[in-house]
Amino acid sequence: MAVLRVIAIALTIITQVSCVMESTKPSMIESKSKFEKIEIDSDVEDDFNAALSHLKAEEYDEAIQLLEKVIAVEYRVPAPFINLGMAYSKKGDDVSAEKHLLSAVEVELTNPVANNQLGLLYRKKGRFDDAKKAYTNALTEYPDYLPVVKNLGILCELYMRDFPCALKQYEHYLSLQPDDKTMKIWISDLSRRIK
C-alpha cells in the first residue's frame, strides 16, 4: 500500500508540473496587485506565447531563448520568470531554475505557481523548511490553490513527518474537491497513524 501511495504521489506531482506550464499565461498581464493590469507590448506577448508553445513541445532551449528575450524587455510580471524556471528545471539546471523562480517571487511574493514550483524544487533538494516557506507564502493570498495545498500536505507528511500539518492540508484539499477518492484514502490512512 505504501509503495502504491508513493507512486500515486509521484504521478500527481508530474501531472501538476505539466499543467502549471499552461497556467502561467494569464499572469503575463497581471501585476503585483490582483486588480492592476500592466500593458504588454504585442511583440513581447507574441514572443511569450511562442515560448509557451516551445515549452509544451518540450523544446526547452528554444523556449529559454525566447523567455530570456522577454524578460530583457518586460520584468514587471512573474510569468516569464516562472516559465524560465520550469524550463531550466526540465533541463536539470536547478541553479538557474531557482534563480528565475526567485525572480518571479520578487515580482509577486505570493504568486502560487512560482511558489509551488519553488517548493517542489526545494523539496527535491532536501531543503524542506524552504519548501514549506514557499508553499506558505502562496497560501497567504491563495489559500485554495490546490497544487500548493496538496504539495504542502505531501511535504509535511512524507518529508517533515509533521502529520497534523499534513492532515490539515489534506482535509482542506478534500473540502475543495469532495469527490477526490485518493485524498479520502490519504486522510483515512494518516488519521490512523496519528491516533
N, C-alpha and C positions, 0 to 999 in steps of 0.2 A: 504494500500500500504506500509506503514512504517513497519508493522508487517511482511509482506512478505519479505521485504528487509532485516530486521534483521535476519530472518530465513535463507535467501539465504546467507548472510554473514557468519552466524554460520556454515552452511554446507560447505561453501568454506574453512573456517579455518580448520574444521575437516578433509576435504579431503587433504589439504596441509600438515597437520601434519602427516597423514598416508603415504603420498607419500614421505615425507622427509626422513623417515627411510631408504628407499632404496637408496636415492640419496647420502648418505654419503659414500658408498663403494668406489667410485673412489678416493676420497680424502684420503683414507687409505694409498695410496702410493705417495701422493703428499706432498711436504713440503711447507714451508712458501713462497717460490718462485713458481710461476706457472711453471717454466721451470726446476727446480731442482727436481730430483727424489731421494727418500730415499729407500734403500734396507731394506726390512722387512723379518725377519726370517719366514720361511714357517710354523713353529708351531704356531707362533703368528698370522699369517694370517689365519690359519685354525681355531684358537680359535675365531678370529674376525668374520669370516664367519659363524661359528656355532652360535655365539651370534646374528648375524643378523637373522638367521633362528628362533631363540627363540623370537626375537622381533616381527617378522612377525606373529608368532603363539601366540603372546600376553603372552608369558611365561617370564615375566619381571624379576623374581627372578633369573632364570637360566641365562638370558642374562646379568644381572648385575654381577653375579658371574664371568662369562667368561670375561666380559669387564674390571672388576677390575684386573683380571689376566693379560689382555693385557696391560693395562696402567702401571702396575708394571714393565713391560719389555720395552714397547715402548710408549714413551711420546712425540715423536717428530712430531706427526701428530694429527690433530684435530678430526678425525672421531670417534675414540673410546670414547673420551670425550663427543662428541655431542650425540652419541647413549646412553651413560650413563645418560646424562641429560634428554633425551627423555624418557628413561625407568623409571627414578625416577619421572619424571613429570606424567607419566601414573599411577604410584603408589600413586600419591598425595603428594609426598615428594618434595615440591618446594624448600626447602633449599638445599638439595643435588642436585637437578636439576640445580639450579643456580650455585652452586659451580663448577659442571663439565662443564657447558656451558661457564663459565668464564675461566676455564682452556683451553677450546678449543680456545677461543678468545685470550688467552695469546700466544698460539702456532701460530695462524694466525688471526691477528686483524680484517681483513676484510672478514673472511670466511662467505659466505652468509647464509649457513644453520645454523651455530652456532648463528649468529646474528639474523636471523629470529626467531629461537626458543627462544632466549633470549628476543627478542621484544615481542613475544606472552606471555611469562611468566610475563614480567614486566607489560604488559597491563592488564593481568588478576589480578595482584596485585595492580593495580591503580597507578603504577609508570610510568606515561605517558612520562615524559621527558626522563627517562632512556630507555624506549621502542623506542622513536624517535631516541635517540643517537645510539642504537643498529642497527636499520634499516639504519640510515645514514652511519654508519661505513661500512656496507655491500655495500651500493650503491656507495661508493667512488671508489671501484675497480670493482664492478659487477653491473653497472647501469641498466642492462637489466634483472636482476634476478627477474622473475615475482612474486614469492610469497612475496618478500620483497617490491616490488613496490606496489602491491595490499594492503598488510598489513599496509604499511605506509599511504596509502590513507585512509584506514578504520580508522586507529588511528587518523589521522588529522581530518577527518570528524565527526566521531561519539563520540570520546572521548576528543579531544582537541578543537573541534569546529573551527578549522583552515581551512576554506573552500577553500581558494586559494591553500594551500598546498595539500589538498585532490584532488582538480581539476587537479592540475599539475601531480600528480601521476596517477590518472585515465586516463588522456589523454595520458600520456607516455605508460601506460599499453595497451591502445587501439591502439597506434601506433605499438606496437609489436604483438598484437593479434587483427587485424582489424575486424575479424568476431565475436567477443565476443558481443553478443546481450545484455547480462546482464550489461556489462560495459557501453554500449551505453545508456542504461536506467539510470544508475547511474549518468553518466555525464549530461544527459539532466535534470534530477531531481536536481542535485546540481547546475547546471548553472542557473536554475530558482530561486533557493533560494538565490544565490549570488546577482542577479540583484535587 
